[in-house]
């Protein structure tokens, strides 16, 4: 570089000297503040990760105490594995087993396997990690398959919040036979924050004057839901119960809706209460809703608190129901959510109900059966289900009893099935005859609890007119008759078709690290079975004759079709098919005995066990293993037989039903919806259900035009529901206080073309528009023809390179440079001092300098055990395998 001595290379003036000093000072201060900020964040994170040898811990955000001493058993907790040869796990919490294990006493956990006993731990330690609480049992016996880091057997108990007492609160994670570490989940109210006084309730229903039925939303309380605010944070939601406390779900006590902002450095500011639990739904102008009031002052108006409103809409066919954030109210303090669910349907068939997993239970056939007569303590009871009992009961009576020629009404009949807080199905007859109790007069009622009757539970001896049904009087006291009714109609899908996995979003800015749900329920078919393709390697083709076909269903038994003769309850079946298409020589390939297990966010596995004897080895039973893989291009997909090993048939199934939501690009100029990753487009102006991109809505006896095209549109795919969500705000002068409307459009892939709309008018209007159309199917990879915008596999890329020339010159160090060096040394010394006494800070800085560009880091699993191991970008484990699981 050349310069004019008089101008560019002149001696620095005092002003130039100040300017030259300013730059290194500013840089040093910025760096110092940045690293100090990193240290503060590390300290905040450190508060949320600790362990204790006691049986209780103090919650670090709100100061509450979780005391697990109530889980101590006088004998032991026992969990049996459905596979793995019937392994039995015995453990205690807050103490040891009352018996010996392998001849040793003072043992806290023991494994019984094939007549032998193995010590899994002699004491446990209680861990807390960002809301995740678990017990790790230590000092187990040496494991033959152990590693250098984990040479011994080990048991881990993860404690989940559940406000209800489940009949089976403990579940073991499937594992390989050679595993050394085992994982059991334990759902208990002791892992929950206490519900504040005045917010406790076991009911969440409201009557519907239109159908004379009842809306019961309590089944939706089984799990938390998460929905994006589309600004980098997430809402954590529960319905009818407070948010279930857990990993990155540490919402304030009593809150049903809270905002999780991972960017907040203060843990107390990461979870903001946007609405307390509400157990009293209302129907306003025909709209079912829950209005949640929050004690948190609104950021935009300190004189008001936040309010959240969930609008419920009916969809009988949806399987994976969850809420979506619709938008902000005109007051900037009210948040609106839409929840589409079968539980909001008021035109259901009588004596039917949807479970929390949206499975339809149809008991309507029981209403046509004659009333049953039972005898107890000299009384003749007459009971009917979802129908009038007839004589000798009164005209509307559903149950009554006779004694000494007197008939007493035990409640009026109805066909409204309900669920109690544990999810059990029941029918309640009320307003019977007056009855005297110790606390005063009340009226008789009858509660009929329905229990699944299958081959293992049905009581044929007590059944006469009911076939495989049986009724039994459990209790007759306190003016209530309690009846247990066993029937196959009350049986649900035998296994859980959902699983959770830990997803780490620390590098993508989404702020959603924590457990995410993998849900395969959309693949469950109650009308058809899936036929698998056969794509075996050449070395295995001889094992499957050309005439053999494979039929499967997902998480449930096969549908009885095509004259398949496999054992009832089989979920997979192989059969030789004749030239006429008739199956023969059928063999069961397993039953749905083990729930879905996850490998990571994009892989899950399902196993069907205990099938027919294997043709090549009669001592081995056939089994089916299905590996599901998320592929956005695959649509629903189809199972493919890939290998056969030791009588185990292994299928791969690529599907998009459990792929994470994908944010699409919306072009305001062309009104195109663009899926950038798949290279697909959908144009709204040419869509068959619009008029140049506009839709018409019936509102207040007029037609309101809503323009889908425009700026500020957010579009998200939801593969689990086979739809695309569009969110935006629409100007509507006659709607709401401010004349604006939050709009959510659900474009659902369907072979029918139909639309519906619901407008909720409050201070802020909310429009939910549902459009079923086949035109969106191809965009979601569900069409028969998949449009490909790629260049047939050939790609071209251009790389621009620049050559820089560096000229080295020798110059005398300026005073500014000297001052900058002094400040830099001071900065380094300060940082070393901050880091020297904190291993967490040192680890934080190490991670800072080796971060990758990966958007998401998913948990993964080894083939020999179910362990959610989070990998660093370079593939090294950040901690031990067990620590990363829990």
N, C-alpha and C positions, 0 to 999 in steps of 0.2 A: 504494500500500500504506500502510495506517495502522498505527501501532504505539503501544504505551504507552511513554511516555518513561522511566518508572521501570523498565520491565522489558526491552523489546526494544531500545530505543535508548539504553540506558545506556552510559556510558563503559566501554571494554573494561578488564577486569581483567587481571592478569598471566597467569592461566590461559587466558583467552580469547585473549590475544595469542599464546601458544604454539600454541594450536589453529589460529589464523588463519595462522600462519607455516608450520605443518606441511603444509598443502595445496599451496601453490606449490612448496615444497621437494620434496615427493614427486613432483609432476607434472614438475618440471624434471629430477629424477634419472631418472625413468622414460623421458622423452623422450631424455635423453642416452644412457642405456643402449641404447635401441632403435636410435638412429641409429648408435651405435658398433657394435652387433651387425650392422646392415646393412653397415657398412663392413668388418667382419671377414668377413662372408659374401662381399662383393664381392672382397676380397683372395683368399679361397679360390678363388672362381670364376676370378680372374685367373691363378692358378697353372695352371689347366687350359686356358688358351688362349694360345698363343704360336706363333712361327714362327722358322725358321732357314734360312740359305742353304746350310748344310751338307747332307749326304746321310744324316745320322743325327740322332737326337734322344734325349734322356734322358726316360724316362717319369716324370711328376711325382709319382706316388703311391708307387711301389715302387722307383724309382731304376734300373730296367732300361734298357738301351739298345736302341733299334730302329735297326738299321743296314741301309739299303736299297741299299748299294753292290753287293750281290750281284745286283741287278736290272739292272745295266749290261750292255748288249749290245755285242758287237764290231761288229755291223752296225746293227740297229734292231729295235724291236718293231713289228709290223704288224698292224693291225686293219682289216677291211673292213666297210662298212655293207651290210646285206642290201638295204636300199632306198636312197633318195637317189642313184640313178644309179650305185651301186657306188663311192661315195667310199672312198678308202684313206687311213688315218692311219698315219703313221710317226713314231715318237718314240723317244727314248732316256731313260734315267734315270741320274742321276749322271754326265752327260756329254752330248756333242753327237752328232749323226748323223755317220756316216763319209762321207757324200756331201753334195753341195750341194742346196739347195732353192730353186727359182726363181733359180738362178745364184748364190746366196749361200752361203757357208760359215759355220761356227760357229752352226749352227741346231740346236735341240734337238727341235723338233716340226714336222712338215710335213703338209699336206693335199694329196692328189692328186685332182683333180676334173675330169673331162671334158678330159683332156689338159693341164690347167694345174696349177700348183703354188702353194700359199699357205703362207706362214710362220705357224705357230701359236704360236711362242715361241722365243726365243733362249737363255733360261735358265729354270730353275724355282726356286721357293721351297717349302720343306716346312713345312706347317702342322699344328698339333695343336689340336684343339678338343673337350674332354671325351671323349677316347678316339677321336675321328674323326681319321684322318691322311690327308692328301691333298697332292698336288703341284699347284701352280699355275704354268703356263708363261706367261711374260710377254714383252712387247716383240714381239708378233706383228705381222703386216702389217695395214694399215688395212682395216677391213671396211666395205663399202658400206652395210650395214644397221646399223652401229654406233650407239651412243647417246653422249650427252655423257659419261656415266660410264664406259662401256666402248666406246671407238671402234674397238678393234682385235680381230683374231682372238685367241682364247684357248683353251687346252686345259687341262682339269682331270683329274687321275688320282686317283681315290679308292682307297686301299689297304685291303683287307679281310683280316682274319685267316682263314686256312684252313690247317689242319695237314696237309692232303694236297696233292699236286701234281696239279692237274687238267690234262687234256689241252688244255683251252681256258680258261685262267685270266682272260682279258680279254674284257670285253663292253662295247659302246658303247651308251649311252642313246640311244634314237631322238630325232631332232631334225627341225625343219623345214628346208627348203632354204635359207631366208634366215637361218638361225641364224648367230651369230658366235662363240658359246661352245659347246664340246663337252665331254662328260663320259664318261669311260671308267672302269669298275671293274676293279681288278686284285686277284685273290685270291692271296695268297702266305703261306707260313709266316713270312716275315720281318716280318709285321705282327702276329705272335702273341707272347705271353710264352712263354718256354721252359718245357717240361714238366719238373718236378723228376725227379731220378733215382729209379727205382723205380716211377714212375707211367706210364712210356711203354709203349705196347702198340699193335699194329695188329690185334688180335683182341679180340672182345667177344662170345663165344658160350659156350653151355653145352649139354651133351647132355640130351635128354629121355628118361628111361627108359620113360615111358609109350608114346611113339610111336616110339621108337628114332630120332628125328630130332634136330635141333639148333636151338636158339633163337639167332639171330644178331641182335644189337641194334646193330651198328655202323652200318647205314644211317641210324639216328636221329641220328648225330653231325654231319650236314651243316649244321645251323643251331642257333641258340639258341632256347630257349623261355622264355616269361615267364608267370607266374601270380601272381595277387594273394594276399597273405596276409590280405586282407579287413580290414586295419587301416591302410591308407594307404601300404603299401610293397609291393614286388614281389620275387619270387624270379626270378633269372636262372638257367636250367638248360641244361646240355648232357648228352647221354647218351653214355658211353664215351669222351668227349674232354673236356678242360677247356673252360670257357666261352670262346667265340670273342671275343677282345678287340675292342672297338669302342665306338661312341658310347654312353655310359651303360651300358656292359657291361665296366667296368674291374675285373673280379673278380681276386682274388689268384691268382698263378700256381699252376696245378695244381688249382684248385677247379672242380668240376662243378656245384655248387649254391651260390649266394651270395645274400644278401639285399641289395637296393638300397634304401637309405633316403636320399632326396634332402634330407631335412630336416637331416641332420647337417652341421654347418658345417665340420668337419674332413674333407677329402677322404678321408683314410685310414680314416675311420669310416663312410663311405657304403656300402662294399661289405664285407660280413662273410661269411667263409668258413663255410658250413654243411655242407660235405662235399667231400673231395678226389675227384679222378677215380677211378672204379672200372671196371675192364675185365673183371671176373670175376663175371658174373651167377650166381645160384644158384637152385635150385628147392627150396623148403622146403614140405613138405606139399602138393605140387602147385602151389604159387604161385611164379611167376617174379618175381624181385626183384633189385634192386641196393641194397646197403647201403653208404652213403658215410660214412666217418669224417672228422671235422674236427679240425684242430689248435686250433680256437678254443674257449677255456673257455666253458662254459655260463653265461649270466647268472644263472640261478636256482640253479645248483649249481656253484660254482667248482672242485669236486673232479672234475667230469666235463666232457667236451667235447661239442660238438654232434654229433648223428648224424642223417642223413637217409636215409630208406628210400623207394625208388620201387617200387610194386607195379604189375606189368604184367598187363593183362587183354586177352583176345582179342575183337576185333570185325573180321570180314572185310570189312565193308561201309563202314567209316569211311574218309573221304578226307583230312580235315584233322586228323590226330592230334596231340595235345599234352597235356602233363601238367596236372593240377589239384592244388592244395594241399588235402589232405584234413583235416588237423588236427594238433594238438600231442599228443605222447605224454603218458602219465601222469606221467613224470619231468620234464616241462617242458623237456627237452633233446633229445627225439627228434621230428623233423618227418616227417610222412607225406605221400606224394604218390601219386596214381593216374594211370596212363598207359594208356589204352585204345588198342590198336594191332593191326593184322593180324599184326605180327611176333611177337606173343605167342600166335598160334594154332598148336596142335600137331596139327591134323587137316587140314592142307592137302593138296591133291592132289599126288601124287608128281611131282617134276620141275617144280615151280612155285615162284615166289618173289614177294614184294612188295618194291617199291622203296621208297626213303625217302619218296617222295610217295604211297605206298600204291597204286601201279599194279601190277596183277597181270601178271607175265610167265609165260606158260604154254608150256613146252617139252616137255610130256608127249608130244606126237605124235612127237617124235624117238625116244622109247623103243621104238616099234613098228617103226622102220625097221631094215633089215638092218645088221649091223655093216659098217663101212667098212674097206677095206684100202688102206694107203699104203705107198709104197716110198721108202726113204731110206738111202743109204750101204750098200747091200747087205742091208738088213734089211726084212722084210715085217711091217708093223705092222697089227694088227687092233684097231679101236676101236669101241665102242658107247657110246651116250649114255643114261644113266639105266637101263641094262639090262645083262644078261650078254652078253658078246661071243660066247659059244659057241666052237666049235672054230675054231682050235687052242688057244684059251685054256683055262685051268682052269675048274672048275665055277662059281665065283663071280667070275671075272675080268671086269673091265670093259675092260682093255686088255692087250695082250701083243705080243711080237715073236718072229719065227722067224729063226734064223741057224744055218746048218750043221746043219739038222735038229734044232735045240734050241729049245724054247719057253721064253721068260722072261716071268714074270708082271710086269706093270707096275702092278698095283694092283687091289683088289677093287672091284666096281661098287657104286654107291649112287645115290640119286635126290635127294640133298640139295644144291640149288643154293645158292651163297654169293655174297657181294659182297666184293670187296677194298676197301682203304681209299680207292680213287679211285671206288668205285661200280660197277666193272666186274663183270659176272656171270661166274661160273666154276663148274666141277664138279671135285672133287678125289677121285681114287681113291688109296687108300693101302694099305700092308701088302703090297706086291709082293714079289718075290724079293729075296734079300739081294744087296747091291751094295757094292763096295769103292770108297772115296773116299780122298783124301789125308789126311783127318782120322779115318779109321776106317771101320768097317762101318755101313751103313744099309740101308734097304729102298727099293725102287723105288716111285715114285709117278707119277701122270699128272694133269696139270692141263689142263683143257679150258676155254679162254677163249672166251666167246661174243661175237661182234661183230655189230652190226646190218648186215644186207645189204638195202639198198634200191636204187633205180635208180642211185644215185650210187656205191655201194660194192660191189655184188655182183659176184662173179667167175664168170660163167657158163662160162668156158672150162675152169675146174677142176672143174666140177660135172658129174656123170654121174647116178648113181642118186639123188642128193639133190635133183634139180630145181634150185631156185635156191640150195641150200645148197652150201657148199664147205668143205673141211677142208685145213689146211696145217700141216705140222710146222714149228714155229718153232725149237725147240731140243731137243737130246737130250744132256744133260750133267748131271754131278753127281747121277746117279741119279734124275733127274726128266725126264719127257717133257712138253714144253709144246706144246700144239696150239691153233691158232686156228680157230674154227668160225664161219663167216659164215652167218647165217640171218635171215630176216625176223622170226622169232619173238622175236629179241632186241631188236627195235626198240622204242623207248619213245616216249612222246608227244613230238612233234618240237620243241616250244618250252616254255619255262618259263611256267607259269600262276600264278606268284607274283611279287610285287614288294614292295619295302619303301618306306616313306615316313616322313619325319620328323614326329612329332607333339609339339607343345609343350603340356605340362600344367602350366606354371609357375603358372598362376592358379587351378587347380582343386584343388590340394592332393593330387593323386594320386601325385605324385613319379615319374612314368613317362615323362618326356620322353625321346625317342630314336626310333630306327627301330622301326616297327611293320609287321607283315606283312599284306599284302593277298593273299588266297588265293582264287582262283576255281576250284580243282580240284573242289569239290563240284558245280559245274555241268557238268563233263565227263561225257558220256554215252556208254557203250560199247554201248548197246542201241537208242537212238532218236536222231533229230535233232529240232531245234527248228524249228517253223514260225513265221515272223514275221508280225505284223500289218502292214498297210500304212496309214499315216496321214500322207499327204503333204499339203503345202499345195496349195491349188486350182491354183496356177500350175504345179505339177509332176505333177498327176494324169494328164495325158495321156501321160506317159512310161512308165507301167506299165499294160498292159491288165488288164482285170478278171480274166482267166483266168490271170494270172501269179502264181506262188507262190514264196516264198523259204524255203530250208532252210539252217540253220546248225548247227554244233556249236561247242564251246568248246575252244580250244587243241589241237584234234586234227582229223583228217580226218572227213568225213561217214561215218556208218554206211551200208553198202551196203543200202539198203532202198528200197521204192517204185519199183524199177526206174529210179532216177535214173542218167542217163547222163553226168554231169559227169566230167571227167578224174579219174582216181584220185588220191587225196591232197588233193582240194579240201576246204576247210573251209566253204565257202559256195557255194550253187548256186541259180540261178534257172531256172524251167521253166514253160512253158505246160502247163496241166493240162486234159485233155479232159473231156467230160461223163461219161465212164466212170471218171475219176479217174486216168488214165494220164498220166505226164509226157512231154513232147516238147519239142523245140527247147531242150534244156538248155544252159546256159552256166555255166562255172566263174567264180565271183566272187572267186577268190583262194585261196592256199595258206597254211598256218600256218608262216610263215618268220620272224616277228618275235615275240619274247616279250612278255608283258603289260607294260604301262607304267602307272605311277601318275600321277594328277594331284594327288590329296591322299588323305587317309584315307578319303574317301567317294566318290571318283571314280577309275575306272581305264579304260584304253583298250586295245583289241585290234585289230590290223590284219591282214587277209589280202590278200596281194599277188600280182601276176603271174597274174591270171586270163585268161580268153579275151579276144580283141580286142573292143573296145567296138563295139556296133552302129552308133552314131552317129559313131564316129571309129576307124577300123581301126588307126591308129597308136598308140592308147592302150589299155592293158590294164585290164580291169575290176578293181576293188579293193573291199574291204569294210572299214568302220571301225565298231567297236562301242564305244559309250560306256556303261560300266556305272556305275550310280548306286545308292548305298546308300539303301534305303527299307525301314524295318522293317515296313511294312504290305504290302509287295509279295510276300512269299513268295519262291519261286524266280524268279518273274517270267517275262517273255516278251520276245523282241526285237521292236522296233517300227521299221519303216522311216520315217525322218523327212525325209530329203532326198536328192537326187541331184545331185552337182556334179562336172562334168568326169569322168564315168564312174566316180566314187567313190560308192558307196552307203553312206549313213550311218544307222546304227541306234542307238537308245537302248534300254537294258535296265535297268529298275529291278528290283532284287533285294535281299534281305536277307542273302544267304549270306556277304557280307564286311562286314556292319555290325559295329561294335564290340559287345562284350558289354554287356548292360544289366542293372543291378541292380534287381530287383523288390522290392516290399514284401510281407512275409509277415504276415498278420493272425493273431495267436495266438488271438484270441477266436472268429473265424468259420472259421479254417483256410482262408482264402482266399489264393491267390497273385494279386497285383495288379500289372499292368503299368501304371504311372502314366501313362506317355507315350501309350500307345495306348488307355488306358481299358478294358482287358480284365481279366477275372477267371477264375480256375480254382479250384474248390472241391474239396478233397481228401476231405471227408467224403462227398460224393456221387459221387466218381470211381469208375468201374466196376472198378478194380483194387484198391480198398481196402475195408475193412469199418469204416465210420465213421471214416475217416482213418487206419486202422492197416493195416500189411502184415505178413504172416507169412513168416518166414525159417526154412529148415531149418538147424539148427545142433546138432551133437552128437546126432543121432538124435532131436531134439525140435523142436518148433515154437516159435520165438521171435517174440514180437509187438513190432513197432517202430511207435511212434506218430509219424506225420509231423507232426501238429498239435502246437503248443506254442510256447514263447518261444525266442528266440535262434536263429532259423532264418535262414540266408542263402540267397538265391535269385538266380541269374544265368542269363540267357539265353545260349545259344551258337548263334547262327544258322548258323555254318559247319557245325555238326553236327546242326542241326535238333532242338535239345533244350533243356531247362531243367535246370540243376544245383541241387540242394538240399543244403546242408551243415548239419549239426548234430551234437550229442553225445547219445548214448543211454546210459542206465543199464543195465548188463548184468552182474549180480553174478558170473556164471560165466565171464566173458570177460576175459582180461588180468589184470594185477596189481592194478589199481585198480577193476576192475569197471565200466569205462566203455568206450565204443566211439565212434570217429569214424565218421560216416555220410556217404556221398555217394550221392545218388539221381540217376540220369540218366533223365529222362523224355524219351523219343525219339519224335518224330512218325513213325508208321508205319501202314501199312494192316493190320498184324497186331497181335494182342494176345498178348504173351509176356513173361516176366520171367526174370531170372537173378540170382544173387547170389554174391559171393565174400567170404569172411571170412578175413582174415589175422590170426592170433592170435600176438601177441608180448607184450612188456610192455604194449602198448596195442593193443586190437583195432581193426581197420579193416574196415568194411563198405562194399562197392561194390555197390549194387543198381541193376540196369538194367531199366527198364520200357518196353517198346515198346507204344505205344497210339495209336489215332487220336484219342482224346479231347483230347490236348494240341495237336493240329495247329492248331486254330482260334486258340488262344492265341498261337501262333507265326506267325500269318498264313499258314498252309499249308493251312487247311481250305477246302472248297468254298464254304462260307458264312461270311462274316466278320461277326461280331457287332460292332455299333457302339453304344458306350455314350455317344456324344456326342449333343448336342441338335440333330441334323440341320442343323448349320451355324449355328444361331442361338445366340448367347451373350449373357448378360447379366452386367453387372458393376456393382457398387456401389462408389462412392468416398466415403469419409468425409473430410471436411475440417474442420479446426478453425481457429478464429480466435483469435489470441493478441493480447493488448493489452500493449504495453510502456509502462511508466511510467518516464519519465526523471527522475531526481533528481540534484541536485548535492550531492555529499558530499566531505568532506575525505579525502584519501588516507591510509590507515592505515599504520602502520609495516610491517605484514605485506605490504601491497601494494607498498610501496617495496622491501622485501627480495625479493619475488617478481620485481619488475621487474629488480633487479640480477642475480638468478640467471638470468633469461631472457636478458638481454644476454650474460652469461657463457657460457651454453649456446650461443647463436647464434655467438659468436666461436669457441668450441671447434669447433663443427660446420664453420664456414667454414674453419678451419685444417685439419680432417680432409679436407675436400673439395678444397681449393685445389690440392693436389699430386697428386691422383689423378683422372684422367679417368674411370676405371671407377666410382669412387664417385659422381662427379657424374651419370653416366648412370644409376646405380642409383637415386639419389634422384629423378631426372626420371621414371623409369618408375614409381616408387612412387606418385607423385601423379597419374598418368594411367592407372592400371590400370582395367580395365573389369570388369563382372560376367560376362563370357563364361566359360563353364565350360572350354572347350577351344579352343585356337587350332590349326587344322590348317595344314599346308603346302599351297601351291597351285602351279599351274604356269601359265605364260603359254602362249598358243597357239603361239608360234613356237619354244619350246625347253623342254626338260625341266629345270626349275629349281625346287627346293623352296624357295620364297620365303616366309619367315615374316612375316606381317603383324602390325603392332601393331594394337590395337583401333581406332585412328583411321584405319587404312588406309594409314599411311605405312610405307615400308620402314625397318626398323631398321638395316640395313646394305646393302651393295651386293648385287645379285642373286647374284653368284657366291659371295660369302661365305656367303649364306644357304643356298645349295645344299649347301655342304660342311661 
